Amino acid sequence: MNSLLTYKIKLFSYFHS
């Protein structure tokens, strides 16, 4: 359902690791 939101969160986490 919120795959796009999850995608953005994953990208955000990836760049802020």
Backbone as a printed PyTorch tensor [residue, N CA C, xyz], in Angstrom:
tensor([[[ 0.8410, -1.2050,  0.0000],
         [ 0.0000,  0.0000,  0.0000],
         [ 0.8770,  1.2560,  0.0000]],

        [[ 1.6650,  1.3890,  1.0640],
         [ 2.5560,  2.5530,  1.1570],
         [ 3.9590,  2.2070,  0.6810]],

        [[ 4.0220,  1.5570, -0.4650],
         [ 5.3300,  1.1380, -0.9810],
         [ 6.1940,  2.3370, -1.3500]],

        [[ 5.5740,  3.3870, -1.8720],
         [ 6.3290,  4.5800, -2.2370],
         [ 6.8750,  5.2700, -0.9880]],

        [[ 6.0610,  5.3420,  0.0390],
         [ 6.5090,  5.9500,  1.2860],
         [ 7.6280,  5.1260,  1.9080]],

        [[ 7.4650,  3.8170,  1.8940],
         [ 8.5090,  2.9330,  2.4110],
         [ 9.7860,  3.0920,  1.6080]],

        [[ 9.6330,  3.2430,  0.3070],
         [10.7870,  3.4320, -0.5760],
         [11.5500,  4.7000, -0.2200]],

        [[10.8290,  5.7730,  0.0070],
         [11.4750,  7.0370,  0.3670],
         [12.1640,  6.9330,  1.7210]],

        [[11.5320,  6.2590,  2.6580],
         [12.1430,  6.0500,  3.9720],
         [13.4090,  5.2150,  3.8470]],

        [[13.3700,  4.1750,  3.0140],
         [14.5570,  3.3370,  2.8200],
         [15.6790,  4.1370,  2.1800]],

        [[15.3580,  4.9550,  1.2050],
         [16.3720,  5.8050,  0.5850],
         [16.9450,  6.7880,  1.5950]],

        [[16.0720,  7.3880,  2.3840],
         [16.5090,  8.3390,  3.3960],
         [17.4450,  7.6710,  4.3940]],

        [[17.0580,  6.4920,  4.8500],
         [17.8940,  5.7460,  5.7940],
         [19.2190,  5.3600,  5.1560]],

        [[19.1730,  5.0180,  3.8840],
         [20.3850,  4.6170,  3.1740],
         [21.3850,  5.7670,  3.0910]],

        [[20.8920,  6.9550,  2.7960],
         [21.7780,  8.1110,  2.6670],
         [22.1660,  8.7160,  4.0140]],

        [[21.4740,  8.3370,  5.0670],
         [21.7770,  8.8770,  6.3890],
         [22.3120,  7.8000,  7.3320]],

        [[22.9700,  6.8280,  6.7650],
         [23.5660,  5.7640,  7.5700],
         [25.0080,  6.1410,  7.9140]]])
